[in-house]
Amino acid sequence: MKLPSFFIAHGSPLLALEDNDYTRFLERLGQELEAPRGIVVFSAHWDSPEQLLTVDELHETQHDFYGFPEEVYTLTYPAPGDPALTRRISELFKDNNLSHQPVLGRGLDHGVWVILKKMFPNADIPVVALSVDSLRSPKEQYNIGRMLAPLRDEGILLIGSGGLVHNLRMLSESEQPEDWALEFDAWIAKGLEAWDLPSLFAYEKKAPHVRDAVPSYGREHFAPLFYAMGTADGSRKAERIFQAYQYGTLSLNCWKLD
């Protein structure tokens, strides 16, 4: 069973409580997918210069945010880990000479559990979380994802969790997306659909409104796209299967990479 990979926007932690078009989409996506043997998530909320990966047998739930309604802090996602899957990932990293470190006791941050709670609410599929390095070049991020491509043939679902337009300083109460956000997402979509790696790797110089869409303090939310793309390097097909916005500029999108 060969599974597709995905880039999935995790939005706000409130997504875990909301019932809207995007949350219903995530629920349908989880129901429609062949049940994976395990799930591997590159999370924007685990940014590290060294490649890290969880090794827990049972994950705690991180509430790594503040200022939200009390109810969201009561939510948990007690998914099991899979030490054997962690070892398999470690083998693939070793084969490619990538320095990495298993981490015990970290738990799942909201970049992981918010989307999985919608997609697989029973929390019964093993999960391994991986860090990203926002300071690596897009090509390096892509190549790390490519190291894990064999897992797709082993029943493992690979996800990059982040956000393509993610500037918390430019959120608004508007229900309509800002034109600049639409233009940036459209440029990224064109590059993805053509699998135009030279342009995408140079997005910081070429993409319109890039400083607004991907501010320097928020590059970790864009990075998971390249990790996810790398896992689909063999086929190089990208399809946007959902697009919406919250707060005027927060892009909620899902790309299927197959």
C-alpha positions as CSV (number, residue, x, y, z in Angstrom):
1,M,0.0,0.0,0.0
2,K,1.6,3.2,-1.2
3,L,0.2,6.3,0.6
4,P,0.3,9.9,-0.7
5,S,2.0,12.5,1.3
6,F,0.5,15.8,2.4
7,F,1.2,19.3,3.3
8,I,-1.5,20.4,5.8
9,A,-2.1,23.8,7.3
10,H,-2.7,23.4,11.0
11,G,-4.1,26.9,11.5
12,S,-4.9,28.1,15.0
13,P,-5.2,25.7,18.0
14,L,-8.9,26.6,18.0
15,L,-9.2,24.4,14.9
16,A,-9.4,21.5,17.3
17,L,-12.7,22.9,18.6
18,E,-14.1,24.4,15.5
19,D,-16.7,22.9,13.1
20,N,-16.2,24.6,9.7
21,D,-15.5,23.7,6.1
22,Y,-11.8,23.0,6.8
23,T,-12.4,20.8,9.9
24,R,-15.0,18.9,8.0
25,F,-12.6,18.5,5.1
26,L,-9.9,17.1,7.5
27,E,-12.4,14.7,9.0
28,R,-13.4,13.4,5.5
29,L,-9.8,13.1,4.4
30,G,-9.0,10.9,7.4
31,Q,-12.0,8.7,6.6
32,E,-11.2,8.4,2.9
33,L,-7.5,7.5,3.3
34,E,-6.4,3.9,3.5
35,A,-5.7,3.3,7.2
36,P,-2.0,4.0,7.6
37,R,0.2,1.7,9.7
38,G,1.8,4.8,11.2
39,I,2.0,8.6,10.8
40,V,5.1,10.7,10.5
41,V,4.7,14.5,10.9
42,F,7.2,17.2,10.3
43,S,6.0,20.0,12.6
44,A,6.5,23.7,12.2
45,H,6.4,23.9,16.0
46,W,9.5,21.9,16.5
47,D,12.3,24.0,15.0
48,S,15.8,22.7,15.7
49,P,19.2,22.9,13.9
50,E,19.6,19.1,14.6
51,Q,17.1,16.6,13.1
52,L,15.1,15.3,16.1
53,L,12.4,12.6,16.2
54,T,10.2,11.3,19.0
55,V,10.8,7.8,20.4
56,D,8.0,7.6,23.0
57,E,5.7,4.6,23.3
58,L,2.8,6.8,24.4
59,H,2.7,10.6,23.6
60,E,1.6,13.3,26.0
61,T,-0.3,16.3,24.6
62,Q,1.6,19.6,24.5
63,H,-0.5,22.8,24.9
64,D,2.3,24.9,23.5
65,F,0.3,28.2,23.2
66,Y,-1.3,30.8,25.4
67,G,-4.3,33.1,25.5
68,F,-6.9,30.7,24.2
69,P,-10.2,29.6,25.8
70,E,-9.8,27.2,28.7
71,E,-11.5,24.4,26.9
72,V,-8.7,24.0,24.4
73,Y,-6.3,23.2,27.2
74,T,-8.4,20.2,28.3
75,L,-8.0,18.5,24.9
76,T,-5.7,15.6,24.6
77,Y,-4.5,13.3,21.8
78,P,-2.9,10.3,23.5
79,A,-1.6,8.6,20.4
80,P,0.9,5.8,20.8
81,G,4.4,6.1,19.5
82,D,6.2,3.5,17.5
83,P,9.8,2.9,18.6
84,A,10.3,0.4,15.7
85,L,9.2,3.2,13.2
86,T,11.5,5.6,14.9
87,R,14.4,3.1,14.4
88,R,13.4,2.7,10.7
89,I,13.5,6.5,10.2
90,S,16.9,6.5,12.0
91,E,18.2,3.9,9.6
92,L,17.1,6.0,6.6
93,F,18.8,9.0,8.0
94,K,21.9,7.1,8.7
95,D,22.0,5.7,5.2
96,N,22.0,9.3,4.0
97,N,24.5,10.5,6.5
98,L,22.1,12.9,8.3
99,S,22.9,13.6,11.9
100,H,19.8,13.1,14.0
101,Q,18.8,12.4,17.6
102,P,15.8,10.5,19.1
103,V,14.0,12.5,21.8
104,L,12.2,10.8,24.7
105,G,9.3,12.5,26.5
106,R,8.6,15.5,24.3
107,G,5.0,14.8,23.5
108,L,3.0,16.0,20.5
109,D,2.9,19.8,19.8
110,H,-0.3,21.4,18.4
111,G,1.2,21.4,14.9
112,V,0.8,17.6,15.1
113,W,-2.2,16.8,17.3
114,V,-4.6,19.5,16.1
115,I,-4.8,18.1,12.6
116,L,-4.6,14.5,13.7
117,K,-7.5,15.0,16.2
118,K,-9.7,15.9,13.2
119,M,-8.4,13.3,10.8
120,F,-8.0,10.3,13.2
121,P,-10.0,11.2,16.3
122,N,-9.5,7.8,18.0
123,A,-5.8,8.5,18.4
124,D,-5.1,4.8,17.8
125,I,-2.6,5.1,15.0
126,P,1.1,5.3,16.0
127,V,2.7,8.7,15.5
128,V,6.3,9.8,15.2
129,A,6.9,13.6,15.2
130,L,10.0,15.1,13.5
131,S,11.5,18.5,13.8
132,V,12.2,21.0,11.0
133,D,15.1,23.4,10.6
134,S,13.9,26.7,9.3
135,L,17.4,27.9,8.7
136,R,18.3,25.1,6.3
137,S,17.9,25.9,2.6
138,P,14.7,24.7,0.9
139,K,16.8,22.2,-1.1
140,E,18.3,20.7,2.1
141,Q,14.8,20.5,3.6
142,Y,13.5,18.8,0.5
143,N,16.4,16.3,0.5
144,I,15.6,15.3,4.1
145,G,12.1,14.6,3.2
146,R,13.3,12.5,0.2
147,M,15.2,10.3,2.6
148,L,11.9,9.1,4.0
149,A,10.2,8.4,0.7
150,P,10.5,4.6,1.1
151,L,8.1,4.8,4.0
152,R,5.3,5.6,1.7
153,D,5.6,2.0,0.3
154,E,5.5,0.7,3.9
155,G,2.0,2.0,4.8
156,I,3.3,5.1,6.5
157,L,1.5,8.5,6.1
158,L,3.9,11.4,5.8
159,I,2.7,14.9,6.6
160,G,4.3,18.4,6.6
161,S,2.3,20.5,9.1
162,G,2.6,24.3,8.9
163,G,1.1,27.2,7.0
164,L,2.0,28.8,3.6
165,V,0.7,32.3,4.6
166,H,1.3,32.6,8.3
167,N,1.9,36.1,9.6
168,L,0.3,36.5,13.1
169,R,1.0,40.3,13.1
170,M,-1.2,40.8,10.0
171,L,-4.4,38.9,11.1
172,S,-7.7,40.8,11.0
173,E,-11.3,40.2,11.6
174,S,-12.1,40.2,7.9
175,E,-13.9,37.2,6.4
176,Q,-12.3,38.0,3.0
177,P,-8.7,37.1,2.3
178,E,-6.3,39.9,1.5
179,D,-5.3,40.2,-2.1
180,W,-1.6,39.9,-1.3
181,A,-2.2,36.6,0.5
182,L,-4.2,35.3,-2.5
183,E,-1.4,36.3,-4.9
184,F,1.3,34.6,-2.8
185,D,-0.7,31.4,-2.6
186,A,-1.4,31.5,-6.3
187,W,2.3,31.8,-7.1
188,I,3.2,28.9,-4.8
189,A,0.3,26.8,-6.4
190,K,1.7,27.4,-9.9
191,G,5.2,26.3,-8.8
192,L,3.8,23.2,-7.0
193,E,1.6,22.1,-9.9
194,A,4.6,22.4,-12.2
195,W,7.0,21.0,-9.6
196,D,9.2,23.9,-10.4
197,L,11.9,23.3,-7.9
198,P,14.3,26.1,-9.0
199,S,11.5,28.7,-8.6
200,L,10.2,27.3,-5.3
201,F,13.7,26.9,-3.8
202,A,14.2,30.6,-4.6
203,Y,10.7,31.7,-3.3
204,E,12.2,34.2,-0.9
205,K,13.5,36.2,-3.8
206,K,10.9,35.4,-6.4
207,A,7.5,35.1,-4.7
208,P,5.2,38.1,-4.6
209,H,4.6,39.6,-1.1
210,V,6.9,37.0,0.4
211,R,7.9,39.3,3.4
212,D,4.2,39.5,4.4
213,A,3.4,35.9,3.7
214,V,6.5,34.3,5.3
215,P,8.1,36.8,7.7
216,S,11.5,36.0,9.0
217,Y,10.1,35.0,12.4
218,G,7.7,32.6,10.7
219,R,9.8,30.6,8.3
220,E,9.3,27.4,10.3
221,H,5.7,27.3,9.1
222,F,6.7,27.3,5.4
223,A,9.5,24.8,5.8
224,P,7.3,21.7,6.2
225,L,6.2,22.2,2.6
226,F,9.6,21.3,1.3
227,Y,10.0,18.3,3.7
228,A,6.7,17.0,2.5
229,M,7.5,17.6,-1.2
230,G,10.7,15.7,-0.8
231,T,8.8,12.6,0.3
232,A,7.0,12.6,-3.0
233,D,10.1,13.3,-5.2
234,G,9.6,10.0,-7.1
235,S,6.3,11.0,-8.6
236,R,6.4,14.8,-8.4
237,K,2.6,15.4,-8.6
238,A,0.9,18.1,-6.5
239,E,-2.8,18.7,-6.2
240,R,-4.4,21.4,-4.0
241,I,-7.4,19.7,-2.4
242,F,-8.5,22.5,-0.1
243,Q,-8.0,26.2,0.2
244,A,-9.6,28.7,2.6
245,Y,-8.6,31.6,4.8
246,Q,-9.2,32.7,8.4
247,Y,-8.6,36.2,9.9
248,G,-8.0,37.7,6.5
249,T,-4.5,36.2,6.0
250,L,-4.2,32.8,7.7
251,S,-4.1,30.4,4.8
252,L,-5.7,27.0,5.4
253,N,-4.7,24.7,2.6
254,C,-4.0,21.1,2.0
255,W,-1.8,19.8,-0.8
256,K,-1.8,16.2,-1.8
257,L,1.7,15.1,-3.0
258,D,1.6,11.9,-4.9
